[in-house]
């Protein structure tokens, strides 16, 4: 399966905020995440970087 | 493998601009894409949406 984990980076710290994310949709004030079970999460953040082979997406808070 | 294909959406059309993308890094004026062979591509675009299980990332030109 090719879902990714989404981490929120704050300074040097990274916190796992959602596992097994399938879809990401940037919107005006942040990101809509949905995992493989259909659970949805909104985070007021933007994508910082992602490496899909590592199943890893890093987001940072919108300033 | 969990790489994705990146499509540029213009109006109703979608054009495949890079296959087998591993990493995406948003930067000031667009997106830096890198595929699994290390080839890099810059596109003046932003992420519109992505569905990782479908290996599909859609971007749109920055206005």
N, CA and C atoms of all chains as a GROMACS GRO file, in nm:
protein
  378
    1UNK      N    1   0.085  -0.120   0.000
    1UNK     CA    2   0.000   0.000   0.000
    1UNK      C    3   0.088   0.124   0.000
    2UNK      N    4   0.039   0.228  -0.063
    2UNK     CA    5   0.121   0.346  -0.087
    2UNK      C    6   0.074   0.469  -0.012
    3UNK      N    7   0.003   0.448   0.094
    3UNK     CA    8  -0.033   0.562   0.178
    3UNK      C    9   0.091   0.616   0.248
    4UNK      N   10   0.079   0.737   0.303
    4UNK     CA   11   0.192   0.800   0.372
    4UNK      C   12   0.151   0.843   0.512
    5UNK      N   13   0.251   0.863   0.594
    5UNK     CA   14   0.228   0.924   0.725
    5UNK      C   15   0.258   1.073   0.715
    6UNK      N   16   0.178   1.152   0.785
    6UNK     CA   17   0.194   1.297   0.780
    6UNK      C   18   0.245   1.346   0.915
    7UNK      N   19   0.355   1.420   0.908
    7UNK     CA   20   0.420   1.472   1.028
    7UNK      C   21   0.412   1.624   1.027
    8UNK      N   22   0.383   1.682   1.144
    8UNK     CA   23   0.386   1.827   1.161
    8UNK      C   24   0.520   1.866   1.219
    9UNK      N   25   0.592   1.950   1.146
    9UNK     CA   26   0.724   1.995   1.192
    9UNK      C   27   0.710   2.130   1.260
   10UNK      N   28   0.756   2.137   1.382
   10UNK     CA   29   0.757   2.263   1.457
   10UNK      C   30   0.897   2.280   1.513
   11UNK      N   31   0.972   2.374   1.459
   11UNK     CA   32   1.112   2.386   1.499
   11UNK      C   33   1.186   2.259   1.463
   12UNK      N   34   1.249   2.198   1.559
   12UNK     CA   35   1.323   2.074   1.532
   12UNK      C   36   1.238   1.950   1.552
   13UNK      N   37   1.117   1.970   1.606
   13UNK     CA   38   1.033   1.854   1.640
   13UNK      C   39   0.938   1.818   1.528
   14UNK      N   40   0.917   1.689   1.514
   14UNK     CA   41   0.816   1.640   1.420
   14UNK      C   42   0.718   1.551   1.495
   15UNK      N   43   0.590   1.580   1.476
   15UNK     CA   44   0.486   1.504   1.542
   15UNK      C   45   0.402   1.434   1.437
   16UNK      N   46   0.382   1.304   1.454
   16UNK     CA   47   0.294   1.230   1.363
   16UNK      C   48   0.151   1.274   1.387
   17UNK      N   49   0.086   1.332   1.285
   17UNK     CA   50  -0.051   1.377   1.307
   17UNK      C   51  -0.154   1.287   1.240
   18UNK      N   52  -0.114   1.212   1.138
   18UNK     CA   53  -0.208   1.118   1.077
   18UNK      C   54  -0.130   1.009   1.003
   19UNK      N   55  -0.174   0.886   1.025
   19UNK     CA   56  -0.112   0.772   0.957
   19UNK      C   57  -0.196   0.731   0.837
   20UNK      N   58  -0.133   0.659   0.746
   20UNK     CA   59  -0.204   0.595   0.635
   20UNK      C   60  -0.290   0.691   0.555
   21UNK      N   61  -0.229   0.807   0.524
   21UNK     CA   62  -0.302   0.909   0.448
   21UNK      C   63  -0.302   0.872   0.300
   22UNK      N   64  -0.420   0.876   0.243
   22UNK     CA   65  -0.434   0.850   0.099
   22UNK      C   66  -0.439   0.980   0.022
   23UNK      N   67  -0.525   1.072   0.066
   23UNK     CA   68  -0.542   1.192  -0.016
   23UNK      C   69  -0.516   1.320   0.062
   24UNK      N   70  -0.461   1.417  -0.009
   24UNK     CA   71  -0.434   1.549   0.047
   24UNK      C   72  -0.487   1.651  -0.051
   25UNK      N   73  -0.561   1.747   0.002
   25UNK     CA   74  -0.615   1.853  -0.082
   25UNK      C   75  -0.586   1.987  -0.016
   26UNK      N   76  -0.492   2.063  -0.072
   26UNK     CA   77  -0.470   2.197  -0.018
   26UNK      C   78  -0.595   2.282  -0.037
   27UNK      N   79  -0.630   2.360   0.062
   27UNK     CA   80  -0.740   2.455   0.048
   27UNK      C   81  -0.693   2.587   0.104
   28UNK      N   82  -0.784   2.682   0.116
   28UNK     CA   83  -0.742   2.819   0.141
   28UNK      C   84  -0.661   2.832   0.270
   29UNK      N   85  -0.708   2.765   0.373
   29UNK     CA   86  -0.647   2.787   0.504
   29UNK      C   87  -0.567   2.669   0.556
   30UNK      N   88  -0.543   2.572   0.472
   30UNK     CA   89  -0.468   2.458   0.520
   30UNK      C   90  -0.480   2.338   0.428
   31UNK      N   91  -0.479   2.221   0.490
   31UNK     CA   92  -0.480   2.096   0.414
   31UNK      C   93  -0.591   2.006   0.466
   32UNK      N   94  -0.662   1.946   0.371
   32UNK     CA   95  -0.758   1.842   0.408
   32UNK      C   96  -0.691   1.708   0.385
   33UNK      N   97  -0.679   1.630   0.489
   33UNK     CA   98  -0.619   1.497   0.480
   33UNK      C   99  -0.729   1.392   0.491
   34UNK      N  100  -0.714   1.282   0.419
   34UNK     CA  101  -0.806   1.170   0.437
   34UNK      C  102  -0.725   1.042   0.437
   35UNK      N  103  -0.752   0.958   0.535
   35UNK     CA  104  -0.676   0.833   0.542
   35UNK      C  105  -0.747   0.722   0.465
   36UNK      N  106  -0.686   0.605   0.465
   36UNK     CA  107  -0.738   0.496   0.382
   36UNK      C  108  -0.872   0.443   0.433
   37UNK      N  109  -0.910   0.480   0.557
   37UNK     CA  110  -1.040   0.440   0.609
   37UNK      C  111  -1.146   0.547   0.587
   38UNK      N  112  -1.104   0.658   0.523
   38UNK     CA  113  -1.199   0.765   0.494
   38UNK      C  114  -1.208   0.870   0.603
   39UNK      N  115  -1.128   0.854   0.708
   39UNK     CA  116  -1.129   0.955   0.814
   39UNK      C  117  -1.066   1.083   0.764
   40UNK      N  118  -1.124   1.195   0.799
   40UNK     CA  119  -1.078   1.323   0.749
   40UNK      C  120  -1.022   1.410   0.861
   41UNK      N  121  -0.921   1.486   0.826
   41UNK     CA  122  -0.858   1.576   0.923
   41UNK      C  123  -0.820   1.702   0.848
   42UNK      N  124  -0.854   1.816   0.910
   42UNK     CA  125  -0.809   1.944   0.855
   42UNK      C  126  -0.694   1.995   0.941
   43UNK      N  127  -0.588   2.038   0.878
   43UNK     CA  128  -0.478   2.099   0.953
   43UNK      C  129  -0.445   2.235   0.889
   44UNK      N  130  -0.428   2.338   0.973
   44UNK     CA  131  -0.391   2.470   0.921
   44UNK      C  132  -0.242   2.472   0.891
   45UNK      N  133  -0.206   2.405   0.786
   45UNK     CA  134  -0.064   2.384   0.756
   45UNK      C  135  -0.047   2.375   0.605
   46UNK      N  136   0.078   2.379   0.564
   46UNK     CA  137   0.110   2.359   0.423
   46UNK      C  138   0.214   2.249   0.413
   47UNK      N  139   0.226   2.194   0.294
   47UNK     CA  140   0.323   2.088   0.272
   47UNK      C  141   0.463   2.148   0.270
   48UNK      N  142   0.552   2.089   0.346
   48UNK     CA  143   0.692   2.133   0.346
   48UNK      C  144   0.772   2.048   0.248
   49UNK      N  145   0.761   1.919   0.260
   49UNK     CA  146   0.822   1.829   0.163
   49UNK      C  147   0.762   1.690   0.178
   50UNK      N  148   0.785   1.608   0.078
   50UNK     CA  149   0.735   1.470   0.087
   50UNK      C  150   0.831   1.377   0.013
   51UNK      N  151   0.845   1.259   0.065
   51UNK     CA  152   0.921   1.154  -0.004
   51UNK      C  153   0.833   1.030   0.000
   52UNK      N  154   0.777   1.003  -0.116
   52UNK     CA  155   0.673   0.900  -0.122
   52UNK      C  156   0.728   0.761  -0.096
   53UNK      N  157   0.851   0.736  -0.142
   53UNK     CA  158   0.907   0.602  -0.120
   53UNK      C  159   0.929   0.576   0.028
   54UNK      N  160   0.945   0.683   0.106
   54UNK     CA  161   0.958   0.670   0.251
   54UNK      C  162   0.824   0.684   0.322
   55UNK      N  163   0.716   0.699   0.244
   55UNK     CA  164   0.582   0.711   0.303
   55UNK      C  165   0.577   0.828   0.401
   56UNK      N  166   0.634   0.938   0.362
   56UNK     CA  167   0.659   1.045   0.458
   56UNK      C  168   0.624   1.180   0.395
   57UNK      N  169   0.531   1.251   0.459
   57UNK     CA  170   0.493   1.385   0.418
   57UNK      C  171   0.508   1.476   0.540
   58UNK      N  172   0.584   1.582   0.523
   58UNK     CA  173   0.608   1.676   0.633
   58UNK      C  174   0.532   1.805   0.604
   59UNK      N  175   0.455   1.851   0.701
   59UNK     CA  176   0.382   1.976   0.686
   59UNK      C  177   0.429   2.072   0.796
   60UNK      N  178   0.405   2.201   0.771
   60UNK     CA  179   0.439   2.302   0.873
   60UNK      C  180   0.322   2.397   0.886
   61UNK      N  181   0.307   2.452   1.006
   61UNK     CA  182   0.195   2.542   1.032
   61UNK      C  183   0.201   2.663   0.942
   62UNK      N  184   0.086   2.708   0.900
   62UNK     CA  185   0.078   2.833   0.826
   62UNK      C  186   0.108   2.947   0.922
   63UNK      N  187   0.190   3.040   0.878
   63UNK     CA  188   0.226   3.152   0.965
   63UNK      C  189   0.125   3.264   0.949
   64UNK      N  190   0.628  -0.033  -0.561
   64UNK     CA  191   0.688   0.100  -0.544
   64UNK      C  192   0.576   0.203  -0.530
   65UNK      N  193   0.606   0.308  -0.454
   65UNK     CA  194   0.501   0.403  -0.418
   65UNK      C  195   0.521   0.541  -0.478
   66UNK      N  196   0.593   0.548  -0.585
   66UNK     CA  197   0.606   0.676  -0.652
   66UNK      C  198   0.472   0.712  -0.718
   67UNK      N  199   0.462   0.839  -0.760
   67UNK     CA  200   0.338   0.886  -0.821
   67UNK      C  201   0.366   0.952  -0.956
   68UNK      N  202   0.264   0.963  -1.035
   68UNK     CA  203   0.272   1.042  -1.156
   68UNK      C  204   0.214   1.180  -1.129
   69UNK      N  205   0.277   1.281  -1.190
   69UNK     CA  206   0.233   1.418  -1.166
   69UNK      C  207   0.171   1.473  -1.295
   70UNK      N  208   0.049   1.522  -1.282
   70UNK     CA  209  -0.028   1.575  -1.394
   70UNK      C  210  -0.051   1.725  -1.374
   71UNK      N  211  -0.034   1.800  -1.483
   71UNK     CA  212  -0.065   1.943  -1.482
   71UNK      C  213  -0.206   1.962  -1.536
   72UNK      N  214  -0.291   2.022  -1.454
   72UNK     CA  215  -0.430   2.045  -1.496
   72UNK      C  216  -0.443   2.188  -1.547
   73UNK      N  217  -0.491   2.200  -1.670
   73UNK     CA  218  -0.518   2.331  -1.729
   73UNK      C  219  -0.659   2.326  -1.785
   74UNK      N  220  -0.748   2.397  -1.722
   74UNK     CA  221  -0.888   2.386  -1.761
   74UNK      C  222  -0.934   2.244  -1.740
   75UNK      N  223  -0.987   2.183  -1.844
   75UNK     CA  224  -1.035   2.045  -1.832
   75UNK      C  225  -0.929   1.943  -1.869
   76UNK      N  226  -0.814   1.993  -1.917
   76UNK     CA  227  -0.710   1.901  -1.964
   76UNK      C  228  -0.608   1.870  -1.855
   77UNK      N  229  -0.563   1.746  -1.856
   77UNK     CA  230  -0.455   1.708  -1.768
   77UNK      C  231  -0.342   1.649  -1.852
   78UNK      N  232  -0.221   1.699  -1.828
   78UNK     CA  233  -0.104   1.653  -1.902
   78UNK      C  234  -0.007   1.588  -1.804
   79UNK      N  235   0.038   1.470  -1.838
   79UNK     CA  236   0.138   1.403  -1.754
   79UNK      C  237   0.271   1.477  -1.772
   80UNK      N  238   0.324   1.532  -1.664
   80UNK     CA  239   0.450   1.605  -1.677
   80UNK      C  240   0.569   1.530  -1.620
   81UNK      N  241   0.545   1.438  -1.527
   81UNK     CA  242   0.657   1.357  -1.479
   81UNK      C  243   0.603   1.228  -1.420
   82UNK      N  244   0.670   1.119  -1.455
   82UNK     CA  245   0.633   0.988  -1.402
   82UNK      C  246   0.724   0.950  -1.286
   83UNK      N  247   0.678   0.856  -1.205
   83UNK     CA  248   0.762   0.794  -1.102
   83UNK      C  249   0.828   0.897  -1.012
   84UNK      N  250   0.747   0.994  -0.968
   84UNK     CA  251   0.799   1.098  -0.879
   84UNK      C  252   0.807   1.043  -0.736
   85UNK      N  253   0.924   1.064  -0.676
   85UNK     CA  254   0.944   1.024  -0.537
   85UNK      C  255   0.924   1.142  -0.443
   86UNK      N  256   0.990   1.255  -0.474
   86UNK     CA  257   0.985   1.364  -0.378
   86UNK      C  258   0.933   1.493  -0.442
   87UNK      N  259   0.861   1.568  -0.360
   87UNK     CA  260   0.809   1.698  -0.400
   87UNK      C  261   0.841   1.797  -0.290
   88UNK      N  262   0.895   1.910  -0.330
   88UNK     CA  263   0.926   2.014  -0.232
   88UNK      C  264   0.871   2.146  -0.283
   89UNK      N  265   0.765   2.196  -0.219
   89UNK     CA  266   0.716   2.328  -0.258
   89UNK      C  267   0.821   2.434  -0.226
   90UNK      N  268   0.841   2.528  -0.316
   90UNK     CA  269   0.931   2.640  -0.290
   90UNK      C  270   0.858   2.766  -0.331
   91UNK      N  271   0.928   2.877  -0.328
   91UNK     CA  272   0.860   3.006  -0.337
   91UNK      C  273   0.778   3.020  -0.465
   92UNK      N  274   0.835   2.975  -0.576
   92UNK     CA  275   0.770   3.000  -0.705
   92UNK      C  276   0.713   2.875  -0.771
   93UNK      N  277   0.709   2.766  -0.701
   93UNK     CA  278   0.659   2.645  -0.763
   93UNK      C  279   0.694   2.521  -0.686
   94UNK      N  280   0.715   2.414  -0.760
   94UNK     CA  281   0.741   2.283  -0.699
   94UNK      C  282   0.866   2.223  -0.760
   95UNK      N  283   0.951   2.168  -0.673
   95UNK     CA  284   1.064   2.090  -0.720
   95UNK      C  285   1.024   1.943  -0.713
   96UNK      N  286   1.027   1.878  -0.828
   96UNK     CA  287   0.994   1.736  -0.835
   96UNK      C  288   1.122   1.656  -0.857
   97UNK      N  289   1.128   1.538  -0.798
   97UNK     CA  290   1.241   1.449  -0.828
   97UNK      C  291   1.186   1.308  -0.844
   98UNK      N  292   1.229   1.243  -0.951
   98UNK     CA  293   1.178   1.108  -0.974
   98UNK      C  294   1.270   1.004  -0.911
   99UNK      N  295   1.233   0.877  -0.925
   99UNK     CA  296   1.307   0.771  -0.855
   99UNK      C  297   1.448   0.752  -0.912
  100UNK      N  298   1.477   0.811  -1.028
  100UNK     CA  299   1.612   0.804  -1.084
  100UNK      C  300   1.693   0.928  -1.048
  101UNK      N  301   1.635   1.019  -0.971
  101UNK     CA  302   1.707   1.138  -0.929
  101UNK      C  303   1.694   1.255  -1.025
  102UNK      N  304   1.618   1.237  -1.131
  102UNK     CA  305   1.598   1.347  -1.225
  102UNK      C  306   1.510   1.453  -1.160
  103UNK      N  307   1.546   1.580  -1.181
  103UNK     CA  308   1.475   1.688  -1.116
  103UNK      C  309   1.403   1.775  -1.217
  104UNK      N  310   1.289   1.825  -1.175
  104UNK     CA  311   1.208   1.911  -1.262
  104UNK      C  312   1.146   2.018  -1.174
  105UNK      N  313   1.156   2.142  -1.220
  105UNK     CA  314   1.088   2.252  -1.150
  105UNK      C  315   0.964   2.289  -1.231
  106UNK      N  316   0.854   2.304  -1.165
  106UNK     CA  317   0.732   2.351  -1.233
  106UNK      C  318   0.672   2.468  -1.155
  107UNK      N  319   0.636   2.575  -1.227
  107UNK     CA  320   0.574   2.690  -1.160
  107UNK      C  321   0.428   2.661  -1.132
  108UNK      N  322   0.406   2.575  -1.035
  108UNK     CA  323   0.272   2.524  -1.009
  108UNK      C  324   0.259   2.493  -0.860
  109UNK      N  325   0.136   2.469  -0.822
  109UNK     CA  326   0.110   2.426  -0.684
  109UNK      C  327   0.028   2.298  -0.686
  110UNK      N  328   0.031   2.228  -0.576
  110UNK     CA  329  -0.043   2.102  -0.567
  110UNK      C  330  -0.192   2.134  -0.561
  111UNK      N  331  -0.269   2.068  -0.646
  111UNK     CA  332  -0.414   2.084  -0.642
  111UNK      C  333  -0.475   1.974  -0.555
  112UNK      N  334  -0.440   1.851  -0.581
  112UNK     CA  335  -0.481   1.740  -0.495
  112UNK      C  336  -0.396   1.619  -0.525
  113UNK      N  337  -0.400   1.523  -0.438
  113UNK     CA  338  -0.325   1.399  -0.463
  113UNK      C  339  -0.399   1.282  -0.401
  114UNK      N  340  -0.393   1.170  -0.468
  114UNK     CA  341  -0.446   1.045  -0.413
  114UNK      C  342  -0.335   0.941  -0.430
  115UNK      N  343  -0.272   0.913  -0.318
  115UNK     CA  344  -0.150   0.832  -0.322
  115UNK      C  345  -0.177   0.689  -0.365
  116UNK      N  346  -0.292   0.635  -0.324
  116UNK     CA  347  -0.321   0.496  -0.362
  116UNK      C  348  -0.339   0.483  -0.512
  117UNK      N  349  -0.376   0.594  -0.576
  117UNK     CA  350  -0.388   0.595  -0.722
  117UNK      C  351  -0.260   0.643  -0.790
  118UNK      N  352  -0.157   0.671  -0.711
  118UNK     CA  353  -0.028   0.716  -0.766
  118UNK      C  354  -0.046   0.842  -0.850
  119UNK      N  355  -0.123   0.933  -0.799
  119UNK     CA  356  -0.170   1.044  -0.880
  119UNK      C  357  -0.161   1.174  -0.803
  120UNK      N  358  -0.086   1.270  -0.857
  120UNK     CA  359  -0.074   1.403  -0.799
  120UNK      C  360  -0.108   1.502  -0.909
  121UNK      N  361  -0.204   1.589  -0.882
  121UNK     CA  362  -0.245   1.688  -0.979
  121UNK      C  363  -0.196   1.825  -0.932
  122UNK      N  364  -0.132   1.898  -1.026
  122UNK     CA  365  -0.085   2.032  -0.994
  122UNK      C  366  -0.150   2.130  -1.091
  123UNK      N  367  -0.152   2.256  -1.052
  123UNK     CA  368  -0.206   2.360  -1.141
  123UNK      C  369  -0.111   2.477  -1.141
  124UNK      N  370  -0.107   2.548  -1.252
  124UNK     CA  371  -0.015   2.660  -1.266
  124UNK      C  372  -0.043   2.767  -1.162
  125UNK      N  373   0.062   2.828  -1.115
  125UNK     CA  374   0.045   2.943  -1.027
  125UNK      C  375  -0.008   3.060  -1.108
  126UNK      N  376  -0.106   3.127  -1.052
  126UNK     CA  377  -0.162   3.240  -1.125
  126UNK      C  378  -0.083   3.366  -1.094
   0.00000   0.00000   0.00000
